[in-house]
Every structure is written in C-alpha cells, then in structure tokens.
C-alpha cells in the first residue's frame, strides 16, 4: 500500500491496532537479536563452572517448577551453542566520557576531546548529517519530545558497539548562560554502566522479575543462603530459579552469567 504524506497527526485507532499486533510478533525477535549480542561477550567457561548446574541440583524429589516457560525466553539451540562457545580475547578499552553539544536546529556547536573517537565507534561508516550518527540525534530528539510533552520515555539509549561492549547515550538541556534564548542540548556518551547493562540483559532474555532480583543479588556478591534470606524463599528455590536462568541464557554457572550480564571477566 502507498502511504500518505507525513502530517505529524496522532495515530488513528486502526493504526494503533496494527502497531499493537506488530509489536506482539516483533518483540520476541528483537529480544533474540539483542540477546545474541550479549552471547558474543564474556570469558570461556571452565569445567568447574559447567559443573555448577549439576552441583546446584536440589537434593529432593517430586518438586515441580511453577510458572512455566516465559513466552519470550530465548531457548533456541543456536543461542545455547553460541553461549557454550564463549570466546576469550581482550576487549579494546573504551574512550573517556564525551559530551557533544547541539543547537536548536540539531547542528553541532561543540564537543569534548573524545567525541570523534566515540562517534567512530557508534558508526564506523559514512555519517551523512554533520558526521553525527543517528544514535546521537535520536536521544536529542527524544529530549525535545519530552520537553514538548509528546512522549515521556527518557532521553537515553544503550547502543551495542561490538566485542561485547555497550555505550550509554543521554541527552540533557544545558544551563542557560548569557543571552542565549534556547540553551543548547548536551549528549553524553559513555561506557554503559553495569546496572544499565544488566537491565538490558534481563529484558533481552525475557527474565522474570524474580530472576532479575536474583541476578542483581548475585552481582552484589550474595550467596545462595543470603539470596534466600533477602527474598524470603527457600535455598532450593534459589537454586531452581538459577537453573532456569542458566537454561534461558545458555550458560552453566553464575560466574559466566554475570560476565555476560555485567560485561566483566570471571
């Protein structure tokens, strides 16, 4: 079908219904795509790590897991094979945090010394609009949408760079100084903080809220007993939940799981 001109008008009821139907089909595929990006990361699992899933098997019988399989969990054989072959290799060190400033027309008016290095990582190929990747302009545009009360999503994004590394971009309005009528926008580019990376990891693999809590506790250094006490559940329930997480993410140990989720070495 041929679409009409872009008018800036709100979506019609029919269009909203169509988008809702598309989201149902597209979301699992997008999650799987992002999950595979995580699975190129991390360090090689040792035999001791692989044995953890067997060692954590609850010593009981007749226990049936509750909750069933999450509809959007990534459990394909390809994902499992990728996770089982997690490779080594040192990652390149990311640049220092950069700040790029844009005026009201999205024209570049300044930037810190590490901006060009970051822009090259975000988009290695040609950058037609002032040499600025779309990822930068997207968060700046989202800030304008927030200010206009058009959309309430945060003016930030997480971008995969390759080699298991992610960047965090945030847009903000700079303080007004002098006679400038409209203060410029500032887009900050930095290595993705571990907590933001973990959030993306949990979303990508469709982990349940309880499973996400367990990973956060594991990242804080809690052992099985401490997790059970913090969540008010039995230790075998913690172990059972981790077995399900391992199966979903295609790993065999908490150490490898955290290496994938947090972007750290074991």
Phi and psi in degrees as GROMACS dihedral restraints (atoms count N, CA, C in turn):
[ dihedral_restraints ]
;  ai    aj    ak    al  type     phi  dphi    fc
    3     4     5     6     1   -89.4    20    10
    4     5     6     7     1   129.5    20    10
    6     7     8     9     1   -85.6    20    10
    7     8     9    10     1   153.8    20    10
    9    10    11    12     1   -82.1    20    10
   10    11    12    13     1  -179.7    20    10
   12    13    14    15     1   -67.4    20    10
   13    14    15    16     1   153.1    20    10
   15    16    17    18     1   -75.5    20    10
   16    17    18    19     1   120.2    20    10
   18    19    20    21     1  -111.2    20    10
   19    20    21    22     1   -13.2    20    10
   21    22    23    24     1    80.5    20    10
   22    23    24    25     1     5.5    20    10
   24    25    26    27     1   -78.6    20    10
   25    26    27    28     1   156.0    20    10
   27    28    29    30     1   -60.8    20    10
   28    29    30    31     1   156.6    20    10
   30    31    32    33     1   -65.0    20    10
   31    32    33    34     1   146.6    20    10
   33    34    35    36     1   -77.7    20    10
   34    35    36    37     1   169.1    20    10
   36    37    38    39     1   -60.3    20    10
   37    38    39    40     1   -41.1    20    10
   39    40    41    42     1   -63.7    20    10
   40    41    42    43     1   -41.0    20    10
   42    43    44    45     1   -66.3    20    10
   43    44    45    46     1   -40.1    20    10
   45    46    47    48     1   -62.6    20    10
   46    47    48    49     1   -41.5    20    10
   48    49    50    51     1   -63.4    20    10
   49    50    51    52     1   -39.7    20    10
   51    52    53    54     1   -65.0    20    10
   52    53    54    55     1   -44.8    20    10
   54    55    56    57     1   -63.1    20    10
   55    56    57    58     1   -38.4    20    10
   57    58    59    60     1   -61.8    20    10
   58    59    60    61     1   -39.9    20    10
   60    61    62    63     1   -68.5    20    10
   61    62    63    64     1   -39.1    20    10
   63    64    65    66     1   -66.4    20    10
   64    65    66    67     1   -41.2    20    10
   66    67    68    69     1   -57.6    20    10
   67    68    69    70     1   -40.6    20    10
   69    70    71    72     1   -59.5    20    10
   70    71    72    73     1   -35.8    20    10
   72    73    74    75     1   -85.3    20    10
   73    74    75    76     1   -36.1    20    10
   75    76    77    78     1   -81.9    20    10
   76    77    78    79     1   -34.4    20    10
   78    79    80    81     1   -55.1    20    10
   79    80    81    82     1   -49.3    20    10
   81    82    83    84     1   -58.9    20    10
   82    83    84    85     1   -37.9    20    10
   84    85    86    87     1   -67.1    20    10
   85    86    87    88     1   -40.8    20    10
   87    88    89    90     1   -64.6    20    10
   88    89    90    91     1   -41.6    20    10
   90    91    92    93     1   -61.4    20    10
   91    92    93    94     1   -42.9    20    10
   93    94    95    96     1   -64.4    20    10
   94    95    96    97     1   -40.2    20    10
   96    97    98    99     1   -62.0    20    10
   97    98    99   100     1   -46.2    20    10
   99   100   101   102     1   -68.3    20    10
  100   101   102   103     1   -38.5    20    10
  102   103   104   105     1   -59.6    20    10
  103   104   105   106     1   -39.5    20    10
  105   106   107   108     1   -65.4    20    10
  106   107   108   109     1   -28.5    20    10
  108   109   110   111     1   -66.5    20    10
  109   110   111   112     1   -37.5    20    10
  111   112   113   114     1   -65.0    20    10
  112   113   114   115     1   -35.4    20    10
  114   115   116   117     1   -74.1    20    10
  115   116   117   118     1    -3.4    20    10
  117   118   119   120     1   -88.5    20    10
  118   119   120   121     1    -0.3    20    10
  120   121   122   123     1  -103.4    20    10
  121   122   123   124     1   175.8    20    10
  123   124   125   126     1    96.6    20    10
  124   125   126   127     1  -170.2    20    10
  126   127   128   129     1  -119.4    20    10
  127   128   129   130     1   162.3    20    10
  129   130   131   132     1   -65.9    20    10
  130   131   132   133     1   136.6    20    10
  132   133   134   135     1   -76.7    20    10
  133   134   135   136     1   137.2    20    10
  135   136   137   138     1   -88.4    20    10
  136   137   138   139     1   168.2    20    10
  138   139   140   141     1   -63.3    20    10
  139   140   141   142     1   -34.2    20    10
  141   142   143   144     1   -64.0    20    10
  142   143   144   145     1   -39.6    20    10
  144   145   146   147     1   -63.1    20    10
  145   146   147   148     1   -42.6    20    10
  147   148   149   150     1   -64.4    20    10
  148   149   150   151     1   -25.7    20    10
  150   151   152   153     1   -79.1    20    10
  151   152   153   154     1   -13.0    20    10
  153   154   155   156     1   -60.6    20    10
  154   155   156   157     1   -40.0    20    10
  156   157   158   159     1   -63.0    20    10
  157   158   159   160     1   -34.4    20    10
  159   160   161   162     1   -74.1    20    10
  160   161   162   163     1   -39.7    20    10
  162   163   164   165     1   -67.7    20    10
  163   164   165   166     1   -29.5    20    10
  165   166   167   168     1   -86.1    20    10
  166   167   168   169     1     3.1    20    10
  168   169   170   171     1   -59.5    20    10
  169   170   171   172     1   120.4    20    10
  171   172   173   174     1   -58.5    20    10
  172   173   174   175     1   134.4    20    10
  174   175   176   177     1   -85.0    20    10
  175   176   177   178     1    74.8    20    10
  177   178   179   180     1  -158.0    20    10
  178   179   180   181     1   170.6    20    10
  180   181   182   183     1  -136.0    20    10
  181   182   183   184     1   159.8    20    10
  183   184   185   186     1    76.2    20    10
  184   185   186   187     1    12.2    20    10
  186   187   188   189     1   -89.3    20    10
  187   188   189   190     1   129.2    20    10
  189   190   191   192     1  -113.2    20    10
  190   191   192   193     1   127.3    20    10
  192   193   194   195     1   -65.0    20    10
  193   194   195   196     1   144.2    20    10
  195   196   197   198     1  -101.8    20    10
  196   197   198   199     1   158.9    20    10
  198   199   200   201     1    98.6    20    10
  199   200   201   202     1   -32.2    20    10
  201   202   203   204     1    73.5    20    10
  202   203   204   205     1  -169.9    20    10
  204   205   206   207     1   -89.6    20    10
  205   206   207   208     1   129.5    20    10
  207   208   209   210     1   -65.4    20    10
  208   209   210   211     1   138.4    20    10
  210   211   212   213     1   -62.8    20    10
  211   212   213   214     1   -28.9    20    10
  213   214   215   216     1  -105.4    20    10
  214   215   216   217     1    14.2    20    10
  216   217   218   219     1   -67.6    20    10
  217   218   219   220     1   146.3    20    10
  219   220   221   222     1   -94.5    20    10
  220   221   222   223     1   105.4    20    10
  222   223   224   225     1  -130.1    20    10
  223   224   225   226     1    15.9    20    10
  225   226   227   228     1   -69.1    20    10
  226   227   228   229     1   156.3    20    10
  228   229   230   231     1   -62.1    20    10
  229   230   231   232     1   -33.1    20    10
  231   232   233   234     1   -64.4    20    10
  232   233   234   235     1   -41.3    20    10
  234   235   236   237     1   -65.6    20    10
  235   236   237   238     1   -42.1    20    10
  237   238   239   240     1   -62.1    20    10
  238   239   240   241     1   -41.6    20    10
  240   241   242   243     1   -65.4    20    10
  241   242   243   244     1   -39.7    20    10
  243   244   245   246     1   -63.5    20    10
  244   245   246   247     1   -43.3    20    10
  246   247   248   249     1   -67.2    20    10
  247   248   249   250     1   -34.6    20    10
  249   250   251   252     1   -71.4    20    10
  250   251   252   253     1   -18.1    20    10
  252   253   254   255     1  -109.3    20    10
  253   254   255   256     1    31.9    20    10
  255   256   257   258     1   -56.2    20    10
  256   257   258   259     1   125.1    20    10
  258   259   260   261     1   -98.5    20    10
  259   260   261   262     1   168.1    20    10
  261   262   263   264     1   -90.4    20    10
  262   263   264   265     1  -142.0    20    10
  264   265   266   267     1    92.0    20    10
  265   266   267   268     1   134.0    20    10
  267   268   269   270     1   -79.6    20    10
  268   269   270   271     1   142.5    20    10
  270   271   272   273     1   -87.3    20    10
  271   272   273   274     1   145.8    20    10
  273   274   275   276     1   -66.3    20    10
  274   275   276   277     1   144.1    20    10
  276   277   278   279     1   -74.0    20    10
  277   278   279   280     1   133.4    20    10
  279   280   281   282     1   -78.4    20    10
  280   281   282   283     1   152.7    20    10
  282   283   284   285     1   -65.4    20    10
  283   284   285   286     1   168.2    20    10
  285   286   287   288     1   -65.9    20    10
  286   287   288   289     1   158.2    20    10
  288   289   290   291     1   -52.9    20    10
  289   290   291   292     1   140.3    20    10
  291   292   293   294     1  -122.2    20    10
  292   293   294   295     1   154.3    20    10
  294   295   296   297     1  -131.3    20    10
  295   296   297   298     1   125.9    20    10
  297   298   299   300     1  -114.2    20    10
  298   299   300   301     1   130.5    20    10
  300   301   302   303     1  -107.1    20    10
  301   302   303   304     1   138.7    20    10
  303   304   305   306     1  -127.3    20    10
  304   305   306   307     1   147.6    20    10
  306   307   308   309     1   -89.7    20    10
  307   308   309   310     1  -172.4    20    10
  309   310   311   312     1   -62.8    20    10
  310   311   312   313     1   -23.2    20    10
  312   313   314   315     1   -96.2    20    10
  313   314   315   316     1    13.2    20    10
  315   316   317   318     1    67.2    20    10
  316   317   318   319     1    20.6    20    10
  318   319   320   321     1   -85.8    20    10
  319   320   321   322     1   140.5    20    10
  321   322   323   324     1   -71.4    20    10
  322   323   324   325     1   128.2    20    10
  324   325   326   327     1  -119.1    20    10
  325   326   327   328     1    -4.2    20    10
  327   328   329   330     1   172.8    20    10
  328   329   330   331     1   170.9    20    10
  330   331   332   333     1  -175.9    20    10
  331   332   333   334     1   159.0    20    10
  333   334   335   336     1   -82.0    20    10
  334   335   336   337     1   174.0    20    10
  336   337   338   339     1   -63.9    20    10
  337   338   339   340     1   -27.9    20    10
  339   340   341   342     1   -92.8    20    10
  340   341   342   343     1     6.3    20    10
  342   343   344   345     1   -60.3    20    10
  343   344   345   346     1   -49.4    20    10
  345   346   347   348     1   -60.8    20    10
  346   347   348   349     1   -38.1    20    10
  348   349   350   351     1   -63.5    20    10
  349   350   351   352     1   -42.1    20    10
  351   352   353   354     1   -66.4    20    10
  352   353   354   355     1   -42.5    20    10
  354   355   356   357     1   -62.1    20    10
  355   356   357   358     1   -35.7    20    10
  357   358   359   360     1   -67.0    20    10
  358   359   360   361     1   -33.8    20    10
  360   361   362   363     1   -71.8    20    10
  361   362   363   364     1   -36.7    20    10
  363   364   365   366     1   -70.2    20    10
  364   365   366   367     1   -36.1    20    10
  366   367   368   369     1  -151.6    20    10
  367   368   369   370     1   100.9    20    10
  369   370   371   372     1   -71.5    20    10
  370   371   372   373     1   -29.0    20    10
  372   373   374   375     1   -80.3    20    10
  373   374   375   376     1  -169.1    20    10
  375   376   377   378     1   -59.5    20    10
  376   377   378   379     1   140.5    20    10
  378   379   380   381     1  -120.4    20    10
  379   380   381   382     1    99.1    20    10
  381   382   383   384     1   -67.7    20    10
  382   383   384   385     1   -33.8    20    10
  384   385   386   387     1   -95.4    20    10
  385   386   387   388     1    95.2    20    10
  387   388   389   390     1    57.4    20    10
  388   389   390   391     1    20.4    20    10
  390   391   392   393     1    70.7    20    10
  391   392   393   394     1    20.5    20    10
  393   394   395   396     1  -110.4    20    10
  394   395   396   397     1   122.8    20    10
  396   397   398   399     1   -62.4    20    10
  397   398   399   400     1   155.0    20    10
  399   400   401   402     1   -60.1    20    10
  400   401   402   403     1   -30.9    20    10
  402   403   404   405     1   -57.9    20    10
  403   404   405   406     1   -36.7    20    10
  405   406   407   408     1   -70.6    20    10
  406   407   408   409     1   -45.4    20    10
  408   409   410   411     1   -66.9    20    10
  409   410   411   412     1   -31.6    20    10
  411   412   413   414     1   -62.2    20    10
  412   413   414   415     1   -46.3    20    10
  414   415   416   417     1   -70.5    20    10
  415   416   417   418     1   -32.7    20    10
  417   418   419   420     1   -65.1    20    10
  418   419   420   421     1   -43.0    20    10
  420   421   422   423     1   -64.4    20    10
  421   422   423   424     1   -35.8    20    10
  423   424   425   426     1   -65.2    20    10
  424   425   426   427     1   -35.8    20    10
  426   427   428   429     1   -62.5    20    10
  427   428   429   430     1   -41.8    20    10
  429   430   431   432     1   -62.2    20    10
  430   431   432   433     1   -38.5    20    10
  432   433   434   435     1   -64.9    20    10
  433   434   435   436     1   -38.6    20    10
  435   436   437   438     1   -63.9    20    10
  436   437   438   439     1   -45.9    20    10
  438   439   440   441     1   -64.6    20    10
  439   440   441   442     1   -30.7    20    10
  441   442   443   444     1   -87.9    20    10
  442   443   444   445     1     3.1    20    10
  444   445   446   447     1    59.0    20    10
  445   446   447   448     1    34.0    20    10
  447   448   449   450     1   -89.7    20    10
  448   449   450   451     1   -35.8    20    10
  450   451   452   453     1  -148.7    20    10
  451   452   453   454     1   141.8    20    10
  453   454   455   456     1  -105.1    20    10
  454   455   456   457     1     7.8    20    10
  456   457   458   459     1   -70.0    20    10
  457   458   459   460     1   148.0    20    10
  459   460   461   462     1   -65.6    20    10
  460   461   462   463     1   150.9    20    10
  462   463   464   465     1   -85.1    20    10
  463   464   465   466     1    67.2    20    10
  465   466   467   468     1  -152.0    20    10
  466   467   468   469     1   160.6    20    10
  468   469   470   471     1  -155.9    20    10
  469   470   471   472     1   159.9    20    10
  471   472   473   474     1  -117.9    20    10
  472   473   474   475     1   128.5    20    10
  474   475   476   477     1  -123.1    20    10
  475   476   477   478     1   130.2    20    10
  477   478   479   480     1   -78.3    20    10
  478   479   480   481     1   132.4    20    10
  480   481   482   483     1  -105.6    20    10
  481   482   483   484     1   -10.9    20    10
  483   484   485   486     1    98.9    20    10
  484   485   486   487     1   165.6    20    10
  486   487   488   489     1    56.4    20    10
  487   488   489   490     1    29.7    20    10
  489   490   491   492     1    72.9    20    10
  490   491   492   493     1    18.2    20    10
  492   493   494   495     1  -114.8    20    10
  493   494   495   496     1   145.6    20    10
  495   496   497   498     1  -127.8    20    10
  496   497   498   499     1   149.6    20    10
  498   499   500   501     1  -112.5    20    10
  499   500   501   502     1   151.1    20    10
  501   502   503   504     1  -113.4    20    10
  502   503   504   505     1   129.4    20    10
  504   505   506   507     1  -118.1    20    10
  505   506   507   508     1   134.6    20    10
  507   508   509   510     1  -136.3    20    10
  508   509   510   511     1   139.3    20    10
  510   511   512   513     1  -111.8    20    10
  511   512   513   514     1   141.7    20    10
  513   514   515   516     1  -148.7    20    10
  514   515   516   517     1   161.4    20    10
  516   517   518   519     1   -91.8    20    10
  517   518   519   520     1   126.8    20    10
  519   520   521   522     1   -73.3    20    10
  520   521   522   523     1   154.4    20    10
  522   523   524   525     1   -62.8    20    10
  523   524   525   526     1   138.5    20    10
  525   526   527   528     1   -70.5    20    10
  526   527   528   529     1   135.8    20    10
  528   529   530   531     1  -137.7    20    10
  529   530   531   532     1   138.7    20    10
  531   532   533   534     1    68.7    20    10
  532   533   534   535     1  -136.0    20    10
  534   535   536   537     1  -102.1    20    10
  535   536   537   538     1    13.2    20    10
  537   538   539   540     1   -67.2    20    10
  538   539   540   541     1   121.9    20    10
  540   541   542   543     1   -69.3    20    10
  541   542   543   544     1   -45.9    20    10
  543   544   545   546     1  -119.8    20    10
  544   545   546   547     1   112.0    20    10
  546   547   548   549     1   -59.5    20    10
  547   548   549   550     1   146.4    20    10
  549   550   551   552     1   -69.4    20    10
  550   551   552   553     1   163.7    20    10
  552   553   554   555     1   -90.1    20    10
  553   554   555   556     1   147.5    20    10
  555   556   557   558     1  -121.3    20    10
  556   557   558   559     1   125.6    20    10
  558   559   560   561     1  -109.3    20    10
  559   560   561   562     1   115.6    20    10
  561   562   563   564     1   -93.1    20    10
  562   563   564   565     1   132.5    20    10
  564   565   566   567     1  -122.3    20    10
  565   566   567   568     1   126.9    20    10
  567   568   569   570     1  -152.9    20    10
  568   569   570   571     1   168.0    20    10
  570   571   572   573     1   -61.9    20    10
  571   572   573   574     1   138.7    20    10
  573   574   575   576     1   -64.1    20    10
  574   575   576   577     1   123.3    20    10
  576   577   578   579     1   -61.7    20    10
  577   578   579   580     1   150.8    20    10
  579   580   581   582     1   -54.7    20    10
  580   581   582   583     1   -40.2    20    10
  582   583   584   585     1   -67.3    20    10
  583   584   585   586     1   -35.2    20    10
  585   586   587   588     1   -72.1    20    10
  586   587   588   589     1   -34.9    20    10
  588   589   590   591     1   -66.8    20    10
  589   590   591   592     1   -41.9    20    10
  591   592   593   594     1   -62.3    20    10
  592   593   594   595     1   -39.2    20    10
  594   595   596   597     1   -61.2    20    10
  595   596   597   598     1   -44.0    20    10
  597   598   599   600     1   -65.0    20    10
  598   599   600   601     1   -39.1    20    10
  600   601   602   603     1   -60.4    20    10
  601   602   603   604     1   -48.8    20    10
  603   604   605   606     1   -63.4    20    10
  604   605   606   607     1   -40.1    20    10
  606   607   608   609     1   -66.0    20    10
  607   608   609   610     1   -42.5    20    10
  609   610   611   612     1   -63.2    20    10
  610   611   612   613     1   -39.1    20    10
  612   613   614   615     1   -90.7    20    10
  613   614   615   616     1     2.4    20    10
  615   616   617   618     1    63.0    20    10
  616   617   618   619     1    37.0    20    10
  618   619   620   621     1   -70.3    20    10
  619   620   621   622     1   149.4    20    10
  621   622   623   624     1   -74.7    20    10
  622   623   624   625     1   162.0    20    10
  624   625   626   627     1   -55.3    20    10
  625   626   627   628     1   -39.9    20    10
  627   628   629   630     1   -65.6    20    10
  628   629   630   631     1   -42.0    20    10
  630   631   632   633     1   -64.8    20    10
  631   632   633   634     1   -37.4    20    10
  633   634   635   636     1   -65.2    20    10
  634   635   636   637     1   -41.4    20    10
  636   637   638   639     1   -58.3    20    10
  637   638   639   640     1   -41.1    20    10
  639   640   641   642     1   -65.7    20    10
  640   641   642   643     1   -41.2    20    10
  642   643   644   645     1   -65.0    20    10
  643   644   645   646     1   -40.2    20    10
  645   646   647   648     1   -63.2    20    10
  646   647   648   649     1   -40.1    20    10
  648   649   650   651     1   -66.2    20    10
  649   650   651   652     1   -41.0    20    10
  651   652   653   654     1   -63.0    20    10
  652   653   654   655     1   -38.7    20    10
  654   655   656   657     1   -65.5    20    10
  655   656   657   658     1   -28.0    20    10
  657   658   659   660     1   -83.3    20    10
  658   659   660   661     1    -1.3    20    10
  660   661   662   663     1    96.1    20    10
  661   662   663   664     1     8.7    20    10
  663   664   665   666     1   -74.2    20    10
  664   665   666   667     1   142.0    20    10
  666   667   668   669     1   -92.6    20    10
  667   668   669   670     1  -177.4    20    10
  669   670   671   672     1   -58.5    20    10
  670   671   672   673     1   -45.1    20    10
  672   673   674   675     1   -63.6    20    10
  673   674   675   676     1   -41.8    20    10
  675   676   677   678     1   -66.4    20    10
  676   677   678   679     1   -39.1    20    10
  678   679   680   681     1   -63.5    20    10
  679   680   681   682     1   -43.7    20    10
  681   682   683   684     1   -60.5    20    10
  682   683   684   685     1   -43.6    20    10
  684   685   686   687     1   -66.1    20    10
  685   686   687   688     1   -39.9    20    10
  687   688   689   690     1   -66.9    20    10
  688   689   690   691     1   -34.5    20    10
  690   691   692   693     1  -100.3    20    10
  691   692   693   694     1    -4.8    20    10
  693   694   695   696     1    68.7    20    10
  694   695   696   697     1    37.1    20    10
  696   697   698   699     1  -127.5    20    10
  697   698   699   700     1   169.1    20    10
  699   700   701   702     1   -77.6    20    10
  700   701   702   703     1   154.1    20    10
  702   703   704   705     1   -60.6    20    10
  703   704   705   706     1   -38.2    20    10
  705   706   707   708     1   -67.3    20    10
  706   707   708   709     1   -27.3    20    10
  708   709   710   711     1   -67.9    20    10
  709   710   711   712     1   -39.3    20    10
  711   712   713   714     1   -59.6    20    10
  712   713   714   715     1   -48.1    20    10
  714   715   716   717     1   -61.3    20    10
  715   716   717   718     1   -41.5    20    10
  717   718   719   720     1   -64.4    20    10
  718   719   720   721     1   -40.8    20    10
  720   721   722   723     1   -64.3    20    10
  721   722   723   724     1   -40.2    20    10
  723   724   725   726     1   -66.7    20    10
  724   725   726   727     1   -34.1    20    10
  726   727   728   729     1   -61.2    20    10
  727   728   729   730     1   -40.9    20    10
  729   730   731   732     1   -67.1    20    10
  730   731   732   733     1   -39.1    20    10
  732   733   734   735     1   -63.9    20    10
  733   734   735   736     1   -44.2    20    10
  735   736   737   738     1   -57.5    20    10
  736   737   738   739     1   -44.0    20    10
  738   739   740   741     1   -64.7    20    10
  739   740   741   742     1   -42.2    20    10
  741   742   743   744     1   -64.9    20    10
  742   743   744   745     1   -41.8    20    10
  744   745   746   747     1   -93.9    20    10
  745   746   747   748     1    -6.0    20    10
  747   748   749   750     1    73.4    20    10
  748   749   750   751     1    30.8    20    10
  750   751   752   753     1  -121.3    20    10
  751   752   753   754     1   176.8    20    10
  753   754   755   756     1  -126.7    20    10
  754   755   756   757     1     1.0    20    10
  756   757   758   759     1  -151.4    20    10
  757   758   759   760     1   158.2    20    10
  759   760   761   762     1   -67.5    20    10
  760   761   762   763     1   -33.0    20    10
  762   763   764   765     1   -63.0    20    10
  763   764   765   766     1   -46.0    20    10
  765   766   767   768     1   -69.3    20    10
  766   767   768   769     1   -37.4    20    10
  768   769   770   771     1   -57.6    20    10
  769   770   771   772     1   -47.2    20    10
  771   772   773   774     1   -69.1    20    10
  772   773   774   775     1   -34.1    20    10
  774   775   776   777     1   -62.1    20    10
  775   776   777   778     1   -40.4    20    10
  777   778   779   780     1   -68.3    20    10
  778   779   780   781     1   -48.0    20    10
  780   781   782   783     1   -70.5    20    10
  781   782   783   784     1   -39.6    20    10
  783   784   785   786     1   -99.9    20    10
  784   785   786   787     1   -10.5    20    10
  786   787   788   789     1    73.9    20    10
  787   788   789   790     1    30.9    20    10
  789   790   791   792     1  -114.8    20    10
  790   791   792   793     1   165.9    20    10
  792   793   794   795     1   -88.7    20    10
  793   794   795   796     1   155.3    20    10
